C-alpha cells in the first residue's frame, strides 16, 4: 500500500502522521498563530523533528463560520508558504488542503506533492483534471454541501452505508480520469452531528471494503471537546485516545495538530502490531 509523492514511494502499510499548518487568520484551533516566516519555519521544523511524514498546508478555513476567501487570496497565502518551506526543508512532502482546482494547480507547480480536498471534487468540476494531469495523490473527504451549509445537511437513513456509496462513486469517477493514488477521509465534523461522528467512528473499519487507505482527522475537534465538556485547548488527551482507536480500526494517516503525541500512538501501536 504505497503512494507516489514526487517520485518518492511512501509505504502506508505502517501508519503515518500528517502535521497541520494553517496559514489562515481564523482556523478553529491554530488560526492566526503562524503569520510570518519565522513562525511558519519553526512550526514545520518541530513537526518534522517530531516525526511527521507529511505537512498539510491550508490557507482557507473550512469551519462553518469562516468568511469567503477568493482563489487569488488563497493562492497568495499558500504559494509563498510552499516556497518558504521547500527552500528551508527541501525534502518536505507538502499536502495542500484545498477544494479549488486553480489553487491545487498553483500549489503543485510550486512543489506540493498531495492534494487534500474536503469536497472530493464536488465543489470544483476541474479538480479531477488537475489531479490527473499532475498525477499526484488525492485525498477525498466525505462532506455534503459546502462549509457554510454542511451542518444543515445531516439527515441520513444509514450514514455509513451512504458514505460508502458516496466514496464508491467518487472513486469510480477519479479512476475514470486515470487517477491512481487515492486516500479517503470520513470527514469527522463535516455534515455530521455529534452522534453521527461517533457512529461513523465506531463502524470505521467498514471503509476497508473500499480497498483504499484512509486518513482520520479528529485532532482537537468539537466531537471531543463537547463530549468531555472542555475547550479545544484541553482536547489533546481526548485526541490521543481517538487517534489510538483509529489506528486499531485501520487508519493509515493521522492528521493532527500535535505530531509528537500522535507519533507516540503510532509507535506503541506498531509495538503490538508488528
C-alpha positions as CSV (number, residue, x, y, z in Angstrom):
1,X,0.0,0.0,0.0
2,X,2.1,2.9,-1.3
3,X,1.6,6.4,-2.7
4,X,3.9,8.2,-5.1
5,X,4.9,11.6,-3.8
6,X,7.2,13.4,-6.3
7,X,8.9,10.1,-7.2
8,X,9.2,9.1,-3.6
9,X,7.2,6.0,-2.7
10,X,5.6,6.3,0.8
11,X,4.6,2.9,2.3
12,X,1.3,3.3,4.2
13,X,1.3,-0.3,5.5
14,X,2.8,1.4,8.5
15,X,0.7,4.3,9.7
16,X,2.0,7.8,9.1
17,X,1.3,11.2,10.7
18,X,0.3,14.4,8.8
19,X,1.0,17.6,10.7
20,X,-1.4,20.5,10.2
21,X,-0.2,24.0,9.3
22,X,-2.9,26.7,8.8
23,X,-1.7,30.0,7.3
24,X,-5.1,31.5,7.9
25,X,-6.3,34.0,10.5
26,X,-9.4,32.0,11.5
27,X,-8.9,28.3,11.7
28,X,-10.7,26.7,14.6
29,X,-7.7,25.8,16.7
30,X,-4.5,27.4,15.3
31,X,-5.8,30.3,13.2
32,X,-3.5,33.3,13.2
33,X,-0.7,31.5,15.0
34,X,1.6,31.3,12.0
35,X,1.7,34.7,10.4
36,X,5.3,35.3,9.5
37,X,8.2,33.3,8.1
38,X,10.0,32.5,11.3
39,X,6.7,31.2,12.9
40,X,6.0,29.0,9.9
41,X,9.5,27.6,9.7
42,X,9.6,27.0,13.5
43,X,6.3,25.1,13.3
44,X,7.4,23.0,10.3
45,X,10.8,22.2,11.8
46,X,9.1,21.0,15.0
47,X,6.6,18.8,13.2
48,X,9.3,17.2,11.0
49,X,11.6,16.6,14.0
50,X,8.6,15.1,15.9
51,X,8.1,12.6,13.1
52,X,5.6,14.0,10.6
53,X,5.8,12.3,7.2
54,X,3.5,15.0,5.6
55,X,2.8,18.6,6.3
56,X,-0.8,19.6,5.4
57,X,-0.9,23.3,4.5
58,X,-4.2,25.2,4.4
59,X,-5.0,28.8,3.5
60,X,-8.8,28.8,3.7
61,X,-10.6,27.8,6.9
62,X,-13.4,25.2,6.4
63,X,-15.1,25.9,9.7
64,X,-18.8,26.8,9.1
65,X,-18.5,30.5,10.2
66,X,-15.4,31.2,8.1
67,X,-15.5,34.1,5.8
68,X,-15.2,33.8,2.0
69,X,-11.7,33.9,0.6
70,X,-11.1,34.4,-3.1
71,X,-9.0,32.0,-5.2
72,X,-6.4,34.8,-5.7
73,X,-6.2,35.4,-1.9
74,X,-5.9,31.6,-1.2
75,X,-3.1,31.3,-3.7
76,X,-1.3,34.4,-2.5
77,X,-1.3,32.9,1.0
78,X,-0.3,29.3,0.1
79,X,2.3,29.6,-2.6
80,X,4.8,31.7,-0.6
81,X,4.4,29.3,2.3
82,X,5.2,26.4,0.0
83,X,8.2,28.2,-1.4
84,X,9.4,29.1,2.1
85,X,9.1,25.6,3.4
86,X,10.8,23.9,0.5
87,X,13.6,26.4,0.4
88,X,14.5,25.6,4.0
89,X,13.3,21.9,4.2
90,X,13.6,20.7,0.7
91,X,12.6,17.1,1.3
92,X,9.3,18.0,2.9
93,X,6.2,16.3,1.5
94,X,3.6,19.0,1.4
95,X,-0.1,18.3,1.2
96,X,-2.4,21.1,0.2
97,X,-5.8,21.4,1.9
98,X,-8.0,23.0,-0.8
99,X,-11.2,22.3,-2.8
100,X,-10.2,24.6,-5.7
101,X,-8.5,23.3,-8.8
102,X,-6.6,26.5,-9.5
103,X,-5.2,26.5,-6.0
104,X,-4.3,22.9,-6.4
105,X,-2.6,23.6,-9.8
106,X,-0.6,26.6,-8.4
107,X,0.4,24.6,-5.4
108,X,1.6,21.5,-7.3
109,X,3.6,23.7,-9.7
110,X,5.2,25.3,-6.6
111,X,6.3,21.9,-5.3
112,X,3.3,20.5,-3.3
113,X,3.0,16.7,-3.5
114,X,-0.5,15.8,-2.4
115,X,-3.9,17.5,-2.7
116,X,-6.3,17.1,0.3
117,X,-9.9,18.0,-0.9
118,X,-12.7,18.3,1.6
119,X,-15.2,18.1,-1.2
120,X,-13.8,15.2,-3.2
121,X,-14.2,17.2,-6.4
122,X,-17.8,18.2,-5.8
123,X,-17.1,21.9,-5.4
124,X,-14.9,22.3,-8.4
125,X,-15.5,20.2,-11.5
126,X,-12.0,20.9,-12.8
127,X,-10.3,19.3,-9.8
128,X,-10.0,15.8,-11.2
129,X,-8.5,17.2,-14.4
130,X,-5.7,18.8,-12.4
131,X,-5.1,15.7,-10.2
132,X,-4.9,13.5,-13.3
133,X,-2.7,16.0,-15.2
134,X,-0.1,16.2,-12.5
135,X,-0.5,12.7,-11.2
136,X,-0.4,13.4,-7.5
137,X,-2.0,11.5,-4.6
138,X,-5.5,12.8,-3.9
139,X,-7.3,12.7,-0.5
140,X,-11.1,12.7,-0.9
141,X,-13.2,13.6,2.1
142,X,-16.8,13.0,2.8
143,X,-18.9,16.1,3.1
144,X,-22.3,17.3,2.0
145,X,-22.8,20.8,0.7
146,X,-20.1,23.3,1.5
147,X,-18.5,24.6,4.8
148,X,-21.3,27.2,5.1
149,X,-24.2,24.7,4.6
150,X,-22.9,21.4,5.7
151,X,-24.3,21.5,9.2
152,X,-27.8,21.7,7.8
153,X,-27.3,18.6,5.7
154,X,-27.1,15.8,8.4
155,X,-30.2,13.8,7.5
156,X,-29.2,10.2,6.7
157,X,-31.1,6.9,6.7
158,X,-27.9,4.9,7.2
159,X,-24.9,7.2,7.4
160,X,-22.1,4.7,7.0
161,X,-23.9,2.9,4.1
162,X,-24.4,6.3,2.4
163,X,-20.8,7.2,2.9
164,X,-19.6,4.0,1.3
165,X,-21.9,4.7,-1.7
166,X,-20.5,8.3,-1.8
167,X,-16.9,7.1,-1.8
168,X,-17.6,4.4,-4.4
169,X,-19.0,7.0,-6.8
170,X,-16.1,9.4,-6.2
171,X,-13.5,6.7,-6.6
172,X,-15.1,5.4,-9.8
173,X,-15.0,9.0,-11.2
174,X,-11.4,9.5,-10.2
175,X,-10.4,6.2,-11.8
176,X,-12.1,7.3,-15.0
177,X,-9.7,10.2,-15.1
178,X,-6.8,7.8,-14.6
179,X,-6.1,8.9,-11.0
180,X,-4.2,6.2,-9.2
181,X,-3.2,7.2,-5.7
182,X,-6.4,7.7,-3.7
183,X,-6.9,8.1,0.0
184,X,-10.3,8.6,1.7
185,X,-11.2,10.7,4.7
186,X,-14.5,10.1,6.6
187,X,-14.7,13.8,7.3
188,X,-15.4,14.0,11.0
189,X,-17.3,17.2,11.8
190,X,-18.4,17.7,8.2
191,X,-22.2,17.4,7.6
192,X,-22.4,15.2,10.7
193,X,-24.0,15.6,14.1
194,X,-22.0,14.7,17.3
195,X,-23.8,11.4,17.5
196,X,-23.2,10.7,13.8
197,X,-19.5,11.4,14.2
198,X,-19.3,8.7,16.8
199,X,-21.4,6.2,14.8
200,X,-19.0,6.6,11.9
201,X,-16.0,6.2,14.1
202,X,-17.5,3.1,15.7
203,X,-18.0,1.5,12.3
204,X,-14.9,2.9,10.6
205,X,-13.3,-0.4,9.7
206,X,-16.2,-0.9,7.2
207,X,-14.4,1.6,4.9
208,X,-11.7,-1.1,4.4
209,X,-14.1,-2.7,1.8
210,X,-13.2,0.2,-0.5
211,X,-9.6,-1.2,-0.6
212,X,-8.0,2.2,-0.1
213,X,-6.0,3.7,2.7
214,X,-8.0,6.1,4.9
215,X,-7.0,9.2,6.8
216,X,-8.5,10.2,10.1
217,X,-8.6,13.9,11.2
218,X,-10.2,14.3,14.6
219,X,-7.5,16.4,16.2
220,X,-9.0,18.7,18.9
221,X,-12.4,18.7,17.1
222,X,-15.6,19.6,18.8
223,X,-16.7,16.0,18.9
224,X,-14.1,15.6,21.6
225,X,-14.5,18.9,23.4
226,X,-18.3,18.9,23.5
227,X,-18.5,15.3,24.8
228,X,-15.9,16.0,27.5
229,X,-17.2,19.5,28.3
230,X,-13.8,21.1,27.8
231,X,-12.4,23.7,25.5
232,X,-10.3,23.0,22.4
233,X,-7.0,23.8,24.2
234,X,-7.6,20.9,26.6
235,X,-8.6,18.4,24.0
236,X,-5.2,16.8,23.4
237,X,-5.8,13.8,25.7
238,X,-9.1,13.0,24.0
239,X,-7.5,13.4,20.6
240,X,-4.8,10.9,21.6
241,X,-7.4,8.4,22.8
242,X,-9.3,8.6,19.5
243,X,-6.2,8.6,17.4
244,X,-5.1,5.3,19.1
245,X,-8.5,3.8,18.5
246,X,-8.5,5.0,14.8
247,X,-5.2,3.0,14.3
248,X,-6.9,-0.1,15.6
249,X,-9.7,0.4,13.1
250,X,-7.3,0.6,10.2
251,X,-6.4,4.3,9.8
252,X,-3.2,4.8,7.8
253,X,-2.7,8.5,8.2
254,X,-3.4,10.6,11.3
255,X,-3.9,14.3,10.5
256,X,-3.0,16.2,13.7
257,X,-2.0,19.4,15.3
258,X,0.2,17.6,17.8
259,X,2.7,15.5,15.9
260,X,4.7,14.2,18.9
261,X,1.8,12.7,20.7
262,X,0.4,11.2,17.5
263,X,3.8,9.6,16.7
264,X,3.7,8.1,20.2
265,X,0.4,6.5,19.4
266,X,1.8,5.1,16.1
267,X,5.0,3.8,17.8
268,X,3.1,1.9,20.6
269,X,0.5,0.6,18.1
270,X,3.4,-0.8,15.9
271,X,4.8,-2.5,19.0
272,X,1.7,-4.6,19.4
273,X,1.0,-4.9,15.7
274,X,4.4,-5.6,14.2
